[in-house]
Amino acid sequence: MCEMIKKYEDEAKGLCDVIGHYIGEWFKNLLDIAENGWDTEKAENMENEIMNCNEVLYNFNKLDIAATSTHKYLNELGLI
């Protein structure tokens, strides 16, 4: 049982690491835009470009699948 939970935890951490990298990139770019004269359109375009890239969307989807699988597994064990 613990090995299966560890597997889901490791997968989720890996996915979160990738997503976190993109969130860091987004935040850095947002600060650059703020420091160089705020431009709402530029900020929105940058956000859409970074947060909607295929890798981010893929990892969010995989994270959702992992969460659903974990919930199902824990439910089958009667732990939730």
C-alpha positions as a printed NumPy array, in Angstrom:
array([[  0.   ,   0.   ,   0.   ],
       [  2.698,   2.52 ,   0.963],
       [  4.627,   1.819,  -2.247],
       [  1.593,   2.697,  -4.361],
       [  0.982,   5.919,  -2.444],
       [  4.688,   6.795,  -2.768],
       [  4.431,   6.222,  -6.53 ],
       [  1.557,   8.712,  -6.802],
       [  3.374,  11.167,  -4.54 ],
       [  6.575,  10.978,  -6.621],
       [  4.628,  11.45 ,  -9.841],
       [  2.775,  14.461,  -8.421],
       [  6.023,  16.04 ,  -7.184],
       [  7.617,  15.648, -10.607],
       [  4.63 ,  17.203, -12.339],
       [  4.541,  20.056,  -9.817],
       [  8.247,  20.706, -10.411],
       [  7.611,  21.232, -14.12 ],
       [  4.577,  23.422, -13.478],
       [  6.514,  25.355, -10.823],
       [  9.269,  26.107, -13.342],
       [  6.742,  27.751, -15.652],
       [  5.098,  29.652, -12.794],
       [  8.552,  30.982, -11.867],
       [  9.151,  32.04 , -15.471],
       [  5.731,  33.738, -15.553],
       [  6.412,  35.588, -12.285],
       [  9.866,  36.761, -13.422],
       [  8.409,  38.063, -16.685],
       [  5.551,  39.726, -14.825],
       [  8.042,  41.554, -12.603],
       [ 10.015,  42.657, -15.681],
       [  6.856,  44.063, -17.245],
       [  5.968,  45.867, -14.001],
       [  9.462,  47.355, -13.676],
       [  9.514,  48.613, -17.273],
       [  6.156,  50.406, -17.301],
       [  3.077,  48.287, -16.816],
       [  1.413,  47.061, -19.996],
       [ -1.705,  44.992, -19.382],
       [ -1.864,  43.62 , -22.914],
       [  1.779,  42.55 , -22.806],
       [  1.246,  40.888, -19.405],
       [ -1.843,  39.018, -20.617],
       [ -0.117,  37.873, -23.812],
       [  2.902,  36.67 , -21.845],
       [  0.669,  34.829, -19.372],
       [ -1.264,  33.129, -22.172],
       [  1.959,  32.147, -23.92 ],
       [  3.577,  30.624, -20.828],
       [  0.634,  29.141, -18.953],
       [ -1.077,  27.728, -22.035],
       [  1.964,  26.095, -23.599],
       [  1.596,  22.394, -24.354],
       [  3.983,  21.281, -21.601],
       [  2.117,  23.162, -18.863],
       [ -1.283,  21.948, -20.041],
       [  0.019,  18.38 , -20.381],
       [  1.439,  18.411, -16.84 ],
       [ -1.719,  19.94 , -15.356],
       [ -3.717,  17.195, -17.073],
       [ -1.364,  14.475, -15.799],
       [ -1.552,  15.967, -12.286],
       [ -5.35 ,  15.821, -12.436],
       [ -5.205,  12.19 , -13.573],
       [ -2.749,  11.336, -10.77 ],
       [ -4.976,  13.026,  -8.184],
       [ -8.025,  11.137,  -9.449],
       [ -6.113,   7.844,  -9.421],
       [ -4.848,   8.485,  -5.893],
       [ -8.329,   9.328,  -4.672],
       [ -9.742,   6.183,  -6.293],
       [ -6.987,   4.02 ,  -4.782],
       [ -7.453,   5.459,  -1.286],
       [-11.214,   5.06 ,  -1.602],
       [-10.801,   1.394,  -2.602],
       [ -8.695,   0.883,   0.526],
       [-11.41 ,   2.491,   2.622],
       [ -9.122,   5.294,   3.744],
       [-11.426,   8.04 ,   2.516]])
